[in-house]
Amino acid sequence: MNQKAYICYFEAKKNCNTIFNATQRKAYQETASCFTFVRSTKTKPAAYYLCIKMHFMPAALYLIPTPLGPDSMHTIPPYVVEHIHALRYFVVERARTARRFIKATHPPYAIQELHIEELNEHTPPAQVASLLTPLRQGHGVGLLSEAGCPAIADPGAQLVRLAQAEGLSVVPLVGPNAILLALMGSGFNGQQFCFHGYLPRTQRQLVRQLRRLEQQVHRMGTTQIFIETPYRNHSLFKTLITMLSPHTALCIACDLTLPTQWIYTRTIAQWRTRPPADFHKRPAVFLLGQ
C-alpha cells in the first residue's frame, strides 16, 4: 500500500460514521482518486471504510480463524471480522458452514455476492492449484477451516504450501486455537511440546504410538498433544487408561471456549477412579505430560 493509499484508508476509517448520514445514502462514485466506491441505500455507514480497505488490502492468502463452537463468536477479534468483510473470495472446508459463519459477522454485502470454493478430503489434488487463481489475479483470498485456525490438522495446509511455493503472500490472522488453549490450561511443559494430530485408528498401532509418546514424556519432558474424531473420544480414553502407566499425567480439554468447557489434568490412576463426564461427540484435545 503506497502513502496516498494509507492516507485515504485512515481518513476513511476516521470519518466513516460522519461522511454519510441516514438520509444521504445514495449512489456515489469516486473516480478522481486511486479507489472506487459505490454506496447504495442499504449500505451501513462503515461500508465506506470497508470499501477502501477491500481495495487497498494487499492481495494475499488470509488464514482466517473460526469459532471452536456455535456459542463462541466472541472469540473472533474485530480485525478478523474487518478482513472477512473486505474479502470476496474464500476457500473453505464446507461452504454451508462458512456461509453461516460469515453471515454471523453481519457483513455489509449479500452472501450471494461471495465466491466460495471448497477444499476438503474430497477435493482432487489436481484442482487445488486452481483455488489460488483469484490471488494470482490480484484478489485477496480467505482460507477458513471448520473450526479454529486453518492449515493446522486441516486440508488448507496444502493450499498454503502451494501459495508459498509460488511466492504468494500468506497472512495468518489471530484467533482461537484449541491446541494452544489446551496446552495453556494443562499445566504441562509449554516450552517443549509436540502436536501429533490424529493418532492411528487400529488398536495395535494406536497402543504402540501411545507408548512411544509416553516414553517421550518421561525421557525428555516433552508434552505430547493429539486429537480424535469426537465420536471416538470414549474409545480413545478407554485405551489411554488401560495401556498407559498409572503415574503418567493426562489432560483432557473439552468444549474449549464454549459455555460447557472443562479442562482436567490427572494421573492415569486418578482417571481410572474419576472418569470424565460424558464427552461423546464433543471436541476434545488430549495431552500427555509431566
N, C-alpha and C positions, 0 to 999 in steps of 0.2 A: 504494500500500500504506500503510495507516494505522499508527500507532505500535503498537497492540496486535498487529497482524499481524506487524510486524517482530520483536517480542519472541517471538511464537510460532515464527516462522520460524527465528530464530537459536538459540533454545533447542532446537528440534528438531534442527537441524544439529549442535549441540554434543553432544547426548545420543543421537543416532540409533543408536549402537553399544551403548548400555547400557540403553535403555528396555525393550527386549525381548531375551531370550536365546533360544537354540535350542529350549528346552523350553516356552517360554511363547508360542509363535506361535499365537495363536488370535484369533478374530474380536473386534474392538474398535471401538466407535463413539463418537466424541466429539460430544455434542450440546449441551453447556453453553457451548461457546465458538463462535468465529466460523469454525470449519472442521470438516469431517467427515473422518474417517479410518476406513477399514476394513482390517484386517490379516488375511491368510489364512496358512495353514500353509506356503505355498510362497513367501511374500514374504521378500526379503532384508532384513537389518537396516536398511540405508539407505533403505528404502522409506518409512519414517515421514517422514523429511526430504523425500523427493521428493514425497510426497503433499501436504505442506504447501506446498512450492514450487509445485506444479501449481495448487493452489487460490488462492494469493495472487499468482502471477506475473501481471503486467498483461496484459490482452488486447491483443495486438499481432501484427503480421506479422513473424515472426522469420526473418531471412535466414541460413540455416544452411549453412556451407561443408561440402563433402565432399572426400574424398581425391582426389588427382590420378591415382591408380592403385591397383591391388589390393594393393600391398605398402606402403602408406603411411598406415595407420590412426593411426600415432604422431603424425601431423601435426595431428590434431584435438585442440584443447585440452580439458581436463577440463570446463571450464564450458560448452562447447558440448554435450558429452555430457549434462550435467545438464539443459540446456534440452530436448534431444531426449527425455529420459526424462520430463520434466514435461508434454510436449505429447501430444495425442491426435488432432489434426487436421493433415494435411500436404497440401501441393500440390507435386507433383514432376514432373520431366520424364519419367521412366519408373518406373512403380510397382515393377516387378521389381527394378531396380537399387536403388531407395530402400529396399525391404524388406530387401535383402541388407545394405545399409549399416547400417540401424537395428539389425538383428539382431546385427551385429558389435560394437555398443556394449554388448551384454548388458543389454537393458532389463529392468526389473522387472515386465514385463507381457507378455502374449502378443501377437505381431504382429497376430493376427486382430482384436484389440480396436481397432486404429487405423482412422481414417477417412482414406483416401488417395485423392486426386483427381489426375489427370494434366493438365499444361499443357505442350503442345509444339506443333510446327508443324501438327499435325492438329486442334488444338482450334478449333472455330468461334468467331470473335470474340464472337458473341452470348452464348456460355456463360462467358466469362472472368469477368464480374462476379459470377456465382453462386458462384464459388470463394471469395469473401470472406464468404459467408453465415455461417459459424461465427464469424468475427471480429465481424461485426455483432451477433451474439447473445451476445458476451462471452467467447468462447473464444479462446485463443491458437492461431495457425496457423503452422506451419513451412513455409518455402519452400526446396526443395532442387533443385539442378541435377544434371546427370550427373557433373560433376567441378568442383571448385574452388568459387569464390564465386558464388552465384546472382545473376541480373539483370545479369551482365556477359557480353556476347555470348551471351545466354541468353533464352529466351522469357519467363522470370519477370519481366523488366523491365516488361512491360505490367501485371502484377498489382500490382507496387509502385507504378506510376503511378496506377492506379485507387485504391489504398489512400490515396495522398497526396491525390488529388482529393477523396476523401470525408472527409478529415481523420482517418483512422485511423492509429494509431501504427505506425511501422515501425522495427524494431530490427535492424541488421546486426551479425552476430557475427564474431569474428576467426577466420581460418583460412587455408589455403593458397590462394595466388593466383598462377597461372603467369605472368601479365603482369609483376607486380612482382618476382617471383623472377628472371625472365629479365633484367629491367632491372638489378637489383642485380648480377647476375653478368656483365653485358656490358661494364662499364667505360665505358658511354656516358653522355651528359648526363642526369642524373637530376632536374634542375630544370625542364627543358623537354622534354616528350615527348608524343606523341600516339598513341593506340591506334585502329587502323582496323578491327579485327575481320577479317572475311574479305574479301579483295580480289576484283575481278571475275574471272569464270571464263573469259570469252572472251579469247583471246590478245591481240587488238588492244587491248581495253580494259585488260587487265592490264598490258601494256607501257607504255601511256600513264600509268596510275596510278603505276607504279613510278618512272617518270622524274620525275613530279611530287614524289613523296616524296623522291627523291634530291636534287632541287633544294632542297627544304626543309632537308635535312640540311646542305648546303653553304652555303646563304644564311643560315639562321637558327641553325644548330647544334642544331635540334630533333630528338631521337631519334624515329624512326618505328617503330612496333610493329604487327605484324599476325600473323595465324594462318592456317592452312589445314587443310582436312579431311585427316587423316593419310594416307589412301591417295593423296593428290595431292602429298605432300611432295617427291618426286623431280622431278615435273614443274615445280613452282614453283622449286626450286633450280636446275634447268637454265635456266629463264628468267632468273633473277637473275644468274647468272654469265655469261650470254650478252649481256644487254641493258644491264647497268649498267657504270659506269666502273671500270677496274681499281683506282683509288685509293679507291673507296667502301668503307667498312668494313661488314661484315655479321656479325652474331652469330646463331648458331642455338643454342637451348636445348632439349634433347630429354629426355623422360622425367623431368621435374623432380620431385624428392622421392623418386624410385624408386631402387632399387639400381643400375640401369643408366643413371642420369643422366649427361649430359655437356653442357658449355657451352663453345663455342669462338667467339672473335672474331678474324676475319681480314679482310684486304682481299679484294676480288673476285679480284685477280690471284693471291693465295695460295690461295683456294678452288679456283681453276681447276687448280692443280697438286696440291692436297691436299684432295680431296673428302671429305666426311664418311663415316663408316661407314653401313651400311645403316640408314636410319630410316623405311623404308616402313611405313605403318600404326602409327607411333609418334607420340604427341602432341608437337608442337614449337611453339616460338614463334620468330618471325623479327624481327630488329631491324636497322635501318639507322642508323648514327650516325657520330660523329667520335671 
